[in-house]
Amino acid sequence: MDLLVNNAGFGLYGELADLPLPRIQDMLLLHLVTFTKLVRLFLPEMREHRRGAIINMSSVAGLMPLPYLSLYAATKAFMVSLGEGIAREAVSYGVVVQTCCPGRTATDFHETAGVKDYWAPGGEQTADDVVAESLAALDRGRSLVITGRRNRWLIRLQQILPRRLVLWAAERTLRPSL
């Protein structure tokens, strides 16, 4: 099976008004344009051969509002929306398109983004755990996978709570220390 794992990205932490414009543009280019170009580059051949799979690495951030990571969350929401739409388009060609949404993962992402240390309600997974869940879901043909049981619980919970409460809790959790 031909497989594209679309897994490049970085985060920017802080208030949008304070983020450096060149880094904002770099993030938008990578998360939106490069992401889309890679899918567009590989999908036609997969459709032609009537097989293949694309795993788009997004984030649970794309499924909820995250003050101080607002731009990152917005780009991940783009990935979720586009990925799920493409999955429906590609299925009749025998191509599986999955959007994988892990939560906090033990990588250097948070340090690189400058995110303060915080308690994550979904806990932290290893990269190996995320890969294993994603590949298992891919074998089942699932187009959207939220890795980690606690992350799935968190997403369900934030869907039923009042939006204002979710935003308040996210802001309190992620607010930069003064």
LOSELUM-921237 format. One record per residue (C-alpha): residue number from 1; z, y, x; residue in one letter. Coordinates in steps of 0.5 Angstrom, whole numbers, always signed. Each point is the difference from the previous one (the first is absolute). Layout:
(node NUM (Z Y X) a);
...
This chain:
(node 1 (+0 +0 +0) m);
(node 2 (-2 +7 +2) d);
(node 3 (+6 +4 +0) l);
(node 4 (+2 +8 +1) l);
(node 5 (+7 +2 +1) v);
(node 6 (+0 +8 -1) n);
(node 7 (+6 +1 +4) n);
(node 8 (+0 +7 +3) a);
(node 9 (+5 +6 -2) g);
(node 10 (+5 +4 +2) f);
(node 11 (+5 +5 -4) g);
(node 12 (+2 +7 +1) l);
(node 13 (+8 +2 -2) y);
(node 14 (+2 +6 -3) g);
(node 15 (-2 +6 -5) e);
(node 16 (-7 +0 -1) l);
(node 17 (+0 +8 +2) a);
(node 18 (+3 -2 +7) d);
(node 19 (-5 -5 +2) l);
(node 20 (-5 +1 +5) p);
(node 21 (-7 +1 -3) l);
(node 22 (-4 -4 +5) p);
(node 23 (+5 -6 -1) r);
(node 24 (-1 +1 -7) i);
(node 25 (-8 +0 +1) q);
(node 26 (+1 -6 +4) d);
(node 27 (+4 -4 -5) m);
(node 28 (-5 +1 -5) l);
(node 29 (-6 -2 +4) l);
(node 30 (+4 -6 +2) l);
(node 31 (+3 -2 -7) h);
(node 32 (-6 +2 -4) l);
(node 33 (-6 +1 +3) v);
(node 34 (+0 -6 +6) t);
(node 35 (+3 -4 -5) f);
(node 36 (-5 +1 -5) t);
(node 37 (-6 -1 +5) k);
(node 38 (+3 -7 +3) l);
(node 39 (+0 -3 -7) v);
(node 40 (-7 +3 -2) r);
(node 41 (-2 -3 +7) l);
(node 42 (+2 -7 -1) f);
(node 43 (+0 -1 -8) l);
(node 44 (-8 +0 +0) p);
(node 45 (-1 -6 +4) e);
(node 46 (+6 -4 -3) m);
(node 47 (-3 +1 -7) r);
(node 48 (-7 -2 +3) e);
(node 49 (+3 -6 +3) h);
(node 50 (+5 -1 -6) r);
(node 51 (+6 -1 +4) r);
(node 52 (+5 +4 +3) g);
(node 53 (+7 +4 +0) a);
(node 54 (+2 +7 +1) i);
(node 55 (+8 +1 +1) i);
(node 56 (+1 +7 -1) n);
(node 57 (+7 +2 +3) m);
(node 58 (+3 +5 -4) s);
(node 59 (+7 +1 -2) s);
(node 60 (+5 +0 -5) v);
(node 61 (+0 +8 +1) a);
(node 62 (-6 +0 -4) g);
(node 63 (+3 -2 -6) l);
(node 64 (+6 +5 +0) m);
(node 65 (+1 +7 +2) p);
(node 66 (+3 +1 +6) l);
(node 67 (+2 +8 +2) p);
(node 68 (+0 +1 +8) y);
(node 69 (-6 -6 +0) l);
(node 70 (-4 +3 -6) s);
(node 71 (-6 +0 +4) l);
(node 72 (+1 -7 +3) y);
(node 73 (+1 -2 -7) a);
(node 74 (-6 +3 -3) a);
(node 75 (-4 -3 +5) t);
(node 76 (+3 -7 -2) k);
(node 77 (-1 +2 -7) a);
(node 78 (-8 +1 +1) f);
(node 79 (+0 -7 +4) m);
(node 80 (+3 -3 -6) v);
(node 81 (-4 +3 -5) s);
(node 82 (-7 -1 +4) l);
(node 83 (+2 -7 +2) g);
(node 84 (+2 -3 -7) e);
(node 85 (-7 +3 -3) g);
(node 86 (-4 -3 +6) i);
(node 87 (+4 -7 -2) a);
(node 88 (-3 +0 -7) r);
(node 89 (-7 +2 +3) e);
(node 90 (+0 -5 +5) a);
(node 91 (+3 -6 -3) v);
(node 92 (-7 -2 -4) s);
(node 93 (-3 -1 +7) y);
(node 94 (+6 -5 +3) g);
(node 95 (+3 +6 +4) v);
(node 96 (+8 +1 +0) v);
(node 97 (+2 +7 +1) v);
(node 98 (+8 +0 +0) q);
(node 99 (+4 +6 +1) t);
(node 100 (+6 -1 +4) c);
(node 101 (+6 +4 -2) c);
(node 102 (+6 -1 +5) p);
(node 103 (+7 +4 +0) g);
(node 104 (+3 +2 +6) r);
(node 105 (-2 -5 +6) t);
(node 106 (+3 -1 +7) a);
(node 107 (-5 +4 +4) t);
(node 108 (+0 +7 +4) d);
(node 109 (-3 +3 -7) f);
(node 110 (+6 +4 -1) h);
(node 111 (+1 +2 +7) e);
(node 112 (-7 +2 +1) t);
(node 113 (+0 +4 -7) a);
(node 114 (+7 +3 +2) g);
(node 115 (+3 -2 -6) v);
(node 116 (+8 +0 +0) k);
(node 117 (+4 -6 +0) d);
(node 118 (+1 -2 -8) y);
(node 119 (+2 -6 -4) w);
(node 120 (-6 -3 -3) a);
(node 121 (+2 -3 -7) p);
(node 122 (-6 -5 +1) g);
(node 123 (+3 -2 +7) g);
(node 124 (-4 -2 +6) e);
(node 125 (-5 -5 +1) q);
(node 126 (-3 -3 +7) t);
(node 127 (-7 +1 +1) a);
(node 128 (-1 -7 -1) d);
(node 129 (+3 -1 -6) d);
(node 130 (-5 +6 -3) v);
(node 131 (-6 -4 +3) v);
(node 132 (+3 -7 -3) a);
(node 133 (+1 +3 -7) e);
(node 134 (-7 +3 +0) s);
(node 135 (-4 -6 +2) l);
(node 136 (+4 -4 -5) a);
(node 137 (-2 +5 -5) a);
(node 138 (-7 +0 +2) l);
(node 139 (-1 -7 +0) d);
(node 140 (+2 +1 -8) r);
(node 141 (-5 +5 +0) g);
(node 142 (+5 +5 -2) r);
(node 143 (-3 +7 +1) s);
(node 144 (+7 +4 +0) l);
(node 145 (+6 -3 +4) v);
(node 146 (+7 +4 +1) i);
(node 147 (+3 -4 +5) t);
(node 148 (+7 -1 +0) g);
(node 149 (+4 -2 -6) r);
(node 150 (+5 +6 +1) r);
(node 151 (-6 +5 +0) n);
(node 152 (-3 -3 -6) r);
(node 153 (+6 +1 -4) w);
(node 154 (+0 +7 +3) l);
(node 155 (-7 +1 -3) i);
(node 156 (+2 -3 -7) r);
(node 157 (+7 +4 +0) l);
(node 158 (-4 +7 +2) q);
(node 159 (-5 -1 -6) q);
(node 160 (+5 -1 -5) i);
(node 161 (+5 +6 +2) l);
(node 162 (-1 +7 -1) p);
(node 163 (-5 +3 +5) r);
(node 164 (+5 +6 +1) r);
(node 165 (+5 -5 +2) l);
(node 166 (-5 -4 +5) v);
(node 167 (-2 +7 +3) l);
(node 168 (+7 +2 +1) w);
(node 169 (+2 -7 +3) a);
(node 170 (-6 +0 +5) a);
(node 171 (+2 +8 +2) e);
(node 172 (+7 -2 +1) r);
(node 173 (-2 -6 +4) t);
(node 174 (-5 +3 +4) l);
(node 175 (+2 +7 +1) r);
(node 176 (+0 +3 +7) p);
(node 177 (+7 +1 +3) s);
(node 178 (+2 +7 +2) l);
